[in-house]
């Protein structure tokens, strides 16, 4: 069985022995056969890769969005607003003034 398959492939890829037929030389016919087989192989590999990629389990994008949204909402709710004292404000303003004068 294997010998028949190998010999069939050998006949398929080898140029015809009976000369030019239908306006093609044997070498041109062999080239087109090999090019066609190469194109079929590349297409087959592409289809196989796409099938393998599609077979992987996908996460539910909507659920992932809802989880992210929930965690963000929770973080915002846990934040506490703290007022700055006048001393902290003065220190911050003085820091801006000092850094501005150094760049100047």
CORVEN-V506185 format. One record per backbone hydrogen bond with DSSP energy under -0.5 kcal/mol. CO is the residue of the C=O (numbers start at 1). NH is the residue of the N-H. Records with the same first field share a line. If there is no record, write none. Layout:
BEGIN
CO=NH, NH
END
This chain:
BEGIN
1=5
2=6
3=7
4=8
5=9
6=10
7=11
8=12
9=13
10=14
21=24
24=21
25=29
26=30
27=31
28=32
29=33
30=34
31=35
32=36
33=37
34=38
35=39
36=40
37=41
38=42
39=43
40=44
41=45
42=46
43=47
44=48
45=49
46=50
47=51
48=52
49=53
50=54
51=55
52=56
53=56
59=61
60=64
61=65
62=66
63=67
64=68
65=69
66=70
67=71
68=72
69=73
70=74
71=75
72=76
73=77
74=78
75=79
76=79
80=82
85=89
86=90
87=91
88=92
89=93
90=94
91=95
92=96
93=97
94=98
95=99
96=100
97=101
98=102
99=103
100=104
END
